[in-house]
Amino acid sequence: MLKALAGALIVGGLVLLYFGWNEYSSLASEASEALTGSPSDDAVLYLAGGAAAFVGGVALLFTKGRR
C-alpha cells in the first residue's frame, strides 16, 4: 500500500513540475519576472509543490514501514 502511495506522489510531483516549468516559461511569468524580479506565484507554487511531492514520494519509497 505504501509503495502505491509513493508511486502516486512521484508521478503527481513530476506532473506538477511539468506544469510549473510550462508556467515558468510562459509569457505572463516572464513579464512578471521582468517587472517584479520574481516569476509568477503560480509558477512558484507548482514547482515547489511538485518538488515536495516528488521528494516525499521518493522518501516514502525508500523507507521501510514499521510492522
Secondary structure, 3 states (H helix, E strand, C coil): CHHHHHHHHHHHHHHHHHHHHHHHCCHHHHHHHHHHCCCCHHHHHHHHHHHHHHHHHHHHHHCCCCC
